[in-house]
Amino acid sequence: MKKEFRIKKNEEFQYAFKRGKSFANRQLVIYYVEKKDQQHFRIGLSVGKKIGNAVTRNRIKRYLRQSFQELESNIKYPYDIVIIARQSTKDMEYIEIKKSLTHLLYKERLLKKV
């Protein structure tokens, strides 16, 4: 994922947590905040140590990044989106994670009409 599409700084994560709206399903939690000065959306991923070892956490992040790349043309901008993975994601395959992410984005109206 390109650098301009990522949220890396702790202050940006905290801003999304404090000022943004949130929504969750059993697998993922999404926080999003509108940023009018941006030309595109940005994402931040958080997968805690309780979910598993480094291999498991990196696999989940890889699946989430790939899902965002496939959905990139359908995501509304200018939003900062933070995704937090829950415990149940450790046993999920790529297709299930993508379906869960799409569900969250659709419910919060962050996907364009296709």
Secondary structure, 3 states (H helix, E strand, C coil): CCHHHECCCHHHHHHHHHHCEEEECCCEEEEEEECCCCCCCEEEEECCHHHCCHHHHHHHHHHHHHHHHHHHHHECCCEEEEEEECHHHHHCCHHHHHHHHHHHHHHCCCECCC
